[in-house]
Amino acid sequence: MTHPAERSQMMGPWLTTGLVIGTMVGSGIFMLPVSLAQTIDKINAHLIAGDGVDFSQPLTISWRYESNSTLNLTPAFDDERIYLPLAGGTIVSLMGASGQLNWRSEVGGELSASPIADQRAVYVASETGKPESGARRATGALRSLGREGGVTQWMRTLAMPLRGGLALSNGKLFGGGSDGTIYAFDSANGQALWTREYGSPFNSQPVVSGAHVYIGSEDGTLLALDEQTGKLLWHYKTKGAVRGAVANGNDIVYFGSGDGYVYAVNASDGRLLWRKRTGAGVEAVVRTNEELLVASLDNFVYKYSLTGARLWKRRLPGRISSSASPAVIRATSVQVLSGAA
């Protein structure tokens, strides 16, 4: 049953290609036409092949889901469904084409990171509150909720909650904790495959590309780890927190920092290739074809070439946060990837 304060409304024709913006506006989450890809690698593969979005075409709202309990976290998606993370530890499953409610699951506590989904389940990180002074108890949890009914399939307790977002690749779940630990889990059963202690907290979106896992830390470091073992391959230090996901292409890693710069580094060794300054901290970098879209806390979106030349900048009505960042994709069905704060 739909919660009294939550409902979906059809808002117009549904298109097959577009820009994903799930916007928190008052009590509503508005869904613009968009198409789906499961991972950053797949997104980049489509865009590199020339299947980009035509920004000259107008976007129209297809449907709207209203809720009084929104969170500044990015929804998860699979081929047909969207999974909205809401306040109070709630996950809502909606049909991507219509916004129809499938199920609503209460996991307790508060959701601590943007969820992620595959064709089997949606994976949800949460926190159960802060331990009392001097007390030592686990405050984090990771769950797998069944795709059809939202029933918990497995749960793992963590010392501290995962932050930012989760990544999913090759049957593994990746996330960074507020205690500075990076985790890799088996998505089938939640077993920890490896952990890596770093020391500085994480509040970012990991990205898996090839054999590497990229994740940014609150101390301004981008780390590249081996996807199979968690071994640290290289790191690059900036002067601000790195919270957004990286964008990959042609053996180059593009990312933003709270110090206001966009960086391009060599994917094999982390060597700096170029950096460009925006007007404030950079929250998100997304590759579109042979260009980069960069969201900054100065309320502008910038467009750069892959060699660092600034092509244009546009003012937004509000800020885009790293936990709800923009993405441009093209595939076979329609879902939500991002939100504007």
C-alpha positions in Angstrom: 0.0 0.0 0.0 1.2 3.5 -0.8 2.1 5.7 2.1 -0.4 8.5 2.5 2.3 11.1 1.8 3.8 9.2 -1.1 2.4 8.7 -4.5 3.5 8.6 -8.2 2.0 10.7 -10.9 2.3 10.3 -14.6 3.5 13.6 -16.1 3.7 13.0 -19.9 5.2 10.9 -22.6 8.1 8.6 -21.8 11.2 8.9 -24.0 14.0 6.4 -24.5 17.0 8.7 -24.1 17.8 11.6 -21.9 19.5 13.1 -18.9 18.8 11.6 -15.4 17.8 14.2 -12.8 16.0 12.9 -9.8 15.4 16.2 -8.0 14.5 16.7 -4.4 12.0 19.6 -4.7 10.0 20.1 -1.5 8.2 16.8 -1.0 8.6 15.6 -4.6 11.1 13.6 -6.6 10.8 14.5 -10.2 11.9 12.0 -12.9 13.0 13.2 -16.3 13.4 10.9 -19.3 16.6 8.9 -19.2 18.1 5.6 -20.2 19.9 3.0 -18.2 23.4 1.4 -17.8 24.4 -0.7 -14.8 28.0 0.4 -14.2 30.2 3.4 -15.0 32.2 1.1 -17.4 29.0 0.4 -19.4 28.0 4.1 -19.4 31.4 5.1 -20.7 31.3 2.3 -23.3 28.1 3.6 -24.8 29.2 7.2 -24.7 32.6 6.5 -26.3 30.8 4.6 -29.1 29.0 7.8 -29.9 25.6 6.9 -28.3 25.5 10.2 -26.3 22.5 12.2 -25.3 21.4 15.0 -27.7 21.3 18.0 -25.3 19.5 20.1 -28.0 16.3 18.1 -27.4 14.0 19.4 -24.6 13.4 17.3 -21.6 9.9 16.7 -20.2 8.8 15.2 -16.9 7.4 11.7 -17.5 6.2 11.0 -14.0 6.7 12.2 -10.4 6.9 10.4 -7.1 6.0 12.5 -4.1 7.3 11.9 -0.6 7.6 13.9 2.6 10.6 11.9 3.7 13.4 12.3 1.1 17.1 11.8 1.5 20.0 13.3 -0.4 21.1 9.9 -1.8 21.1 8.6 -5.3 18.4 6.0 -6.2 19.4 2.5 -7.3 18.1 0.9 -10.5 17.9 -2.3 -12.5 16.5 -3.0 -15.9 12.9 -2.2 -14.9 12.8 -0.7 -11.5 14.0 2.2 -9.4 14.8 1.9 -5.7 14.4 5.2 -3.8 16.2 5.7 -0.5 14.1 7.6 2.0 14.4 8.9 5.5 13.8 6.5 8.4 15.6 3.6 6.8 13.0 3.1 4.0 13.5 1.8 0.5 10.7 2.1 -2.0 10.6 0.1 -5.3 9.0 1.7 -8.3 8.5 0.7 -11.9 10.8 2.8 -14.0 8.3 3.2 -16.9 5.3 4.4 -14.8 6.4 5.1 -11.2 4.0 2.4 -10.0 4.8 1.2 -6.4 6.1 -2.3 -6.2 7.0 -2.5 -2.5 8.2 -0.5 0.5 10.7 -2.0 3.0 11.8 -0.6 6.4 15.3 -1.6 7.3 15.5 0.5 10.5 17.9 3.3 11.5 18.9 5.6 8.7 20.4 4.8 5.3 24.0 5.8 5.2 25.0 5.4 1.5 23.4 5.4 -1.9 22.2 1.9 -2.6 22.9 -0.2 -5.7 21.0 -3.0 -7.5 21.3 -5.9 -9.9 18.8 -8.4 -11.3 18.7 -10.3 -8.0 18.6 -7.7 -5.3 19.1 -4.1 -4.1 22.0 -3.6 -1.6 21.4 -1.2 1.2 23.8 0.3 3.8 22.5 1.8 7.0 23.5 3.0 10.4 21.8 2.3 13.7 22.9 5.4 15.6 26.0 6.5 17.4 27.5 4.4 20.3 27.3 6.0 23.8 30.5 7.5 25.2 33.0 4.8 26.0 30.8 2.0 24.5 32.0 -0.2 21.7 29.3 -1.6 19.5 28.7 -2.0 15.8 26.7 0.9 14.2 26.8 -0.1 10.5 24.9 -2.7 8.5 24.8 -3.9 4.9 21.7 -5.8 3.5 20.6 -7.5 0.4 16.9 -7.0 -0.2 15.1 -9.3 -2.7 14.1 -7.6 -6.0 10.5 -8.9 -5.9 9.4 -8.2 -2.3 12.1 -6.3 -0.6 12.7 -9.1 1.9 16.1 -9.3 3.5 18.2 -12.1 1.9 21.3 -11.5 4.1 22.7 -8.9 6.4 26.2 -8.1 7.6 27.0 -6.0 10.7 29.9 -3.5 10.4 31.8 -1.6 13.0 31.0 1.7 11.4 28.5 2.6 8.6 29.4 2.8 5.0 29.2 6.3 3.5 28.8 7.9 0.1 27.7 5.1 -2.2 28.1 1.4 -3.0 29.7 -0.1 -6.2 28.9 -3.4 -7.8 31.1 -5.3 -10.2 31.9 -9.0 -11.0 29.7 -10.3 -8.2 31.4 -8.0 -5.6 30.1 -5.1 -3.6 32.5 -2.3 -2.7 32.1 0.5 -0.1 34.1 2.8 2.1 33.4 3.3 5.8 33.4 6.3 8.1 36.2 4.5 10.1 38.6 4.6 7.0 38.0 0.9 6.0 37.4 -0.1 2.4 35.4 -3.3 1.9 34.8 -5.9 -0.8 31.8 -8.2 -0.2 30.4 -11.2 -2.1 27.1 -9.9 -3.3 25.6 -13.4 -3.2 26.0 -13.9 0.6 27.6 -10.8 2.1 30.9 -12.5 2.9 33.8 -10.1 3.3 36.3 -10.9 0.5 38.9 -8.3 1.6 39.2 -5.2 3.7 41.7 -2.3 3.5 42.5 -0.1 6.4 43.3 3.5 5.3 42.8 5.7 8.3 40.9 8.7 6.9 37.1 8.4 6.6 35.4 7.8 3.3 32.2 9.5 2.1 32.4 8.8 -1.6 31.2 6.7 -4.5 33.6 3.9 -5.4 34.1 3.1 -9.1 35.3 -0.2 -10.5 37.0 0.0 -13.9 39.0 -2.9 -15.3 41.1 -4.4 -12.5 41.0 -1.2 -10.4 38.8 0.1 -7.7 38.9 3.9 -7.3 37.7 5.6 -4.1 38.2 9.1 -2.7 38.8 9.9 1.0 38.0 12.9 3.2 41.7 13.7 3.5 41.8 14.6 -0.2 43.3 11.4 -1.5 42.2 9.3 -4.5 43.2 5.7 -4.0 43.5 3.0 -6.7 43.2 -0.6 -5.4 43.5 -4.0 -7.0 39.9 -5.2 -7.5 40.7 -8.8 -6.5 43.0 -8.3 -3.5 42.5 -4.7 -2.2 46.2 -4.0 -2.6 46.9 -0.3 -2.9 48.3 0.4 -6.4 48.8 4.1 -6.2 47.3 7.2 -4.6 47.1 10.9 -5.5 46.7 13.6 -2.9 44.7 16.8 -3.3 43.9 19.6 -0.9 40.2 18.9 -0.5 37.9 16.0 0.2 37.3 13.7 -2.8 33.7 12.6 -2.6 32.4 12.2 -6.2 32.9 9.2 -8.5 35.7 9.2 -11.0 35.2 9.2 -14.7 37.4 6.9 -16.9 38.5 6.8 -20.4 41.6 6.1 -22.6 43.7 5.1 -19.6 43.0 8.4 -17.8 41.1 8.9 -14.6 39.2 12.2 -14.2 37.9 13.3 -10.8 37.1 16.4 -8.7 38.2 17.6 -5.3 36.9 19.9 -2.6 39.9 22.2 -3.4 38.0 23.4 -6.5 40.1 21.5 -9.1 39.3 18.9 -11.7 42.1 16.4 -12.1 43.2 14.1 -14.9 45.7 11.4 -13.8 47.3 8.4 -15.5 45.2 5.3 -14.6 48.3 3.0 -14.3 50.4 5.0 -11.9 48.4 8.1 -10.8 50.7 10.6 -12.5 49.1 14.0 -12.9 48.3 14.9 -16.5 46.4 18.2 -16.0 44.2 20.0 -13.5 41.8 22.9 -14.0 40.2 25.2 -11.4 36.5 25.9 -11.0 34.9 28.4 -8.7 34.4 26.1 -5.7 34.7 22.5 -4.6 34.0 19.9 -7.3 31.3 17.4 -6.4 30.9 15.3 -9.6 32.7 14.6 -12.8 30.9 12.6 -15.6 32.3 11.7 -19.0 30.0 12.3 -22.0 31.5 11.2 -25.3 34.8 13.0 -25.7 34.0 15.6 -23.0 33.5 16.0 -19.3 30.6 17.5 -17.3 31.7 18.9 -14.0 29.4 20.0 -11.1 30.8 22.5 -8.7 29.6 24.0 -5.4 29.7 27.5 -7.1 26.3 26.4 -8.6 27.8 26.0 -12.1 28.1 23.0 -14.3 31.2 23.1 -16.5 32.0 21.3 -19.7 35.6 20.4 -20.4 37.4 18.6 -23.2 39.3 15.5 -22.3 42.5 17.6 -22.6 41.3 20.1 -20.0 40.0 22.9 -22.2 36.9 24.6 -20.8 34.1 24.7 -23.4 31.3 26.4 -21.4 29.7 26.8 -18.0 26.1 27.1 -17.0 24.5 28.3 -13.7 22.1 25.9 -11.9 19.2 26.8 -9.6 20.8 24.8 -6.8 23.8 22.8 -5.8 24.5 19.3 -6.9 26.0 17.1 -4.2 28.4 14.2 -4.6 25.8 11.8 -3.1 23.3 12.7 -5.8 25.4 13.5 -8.8 24.4 13.9 -12.5 24.9 11.2 -15.0 24.3 10.9 -18.8 23.6 7.5 -20.2 22.0 5.6 -23.1 20.8 2.0 -23.1 17.6 0.0 -23.4 15.3 1.1 -20.5 14.6 4.1 -18.3 15.8 4.7 -14.8 17.0 7.2 -12.3 20.7 7.8 -11.4 21.0 11.1 -9.7 19.5 14.0 -7.8 20.1 17.7 -7.3 20.2 19.0 -3.8 
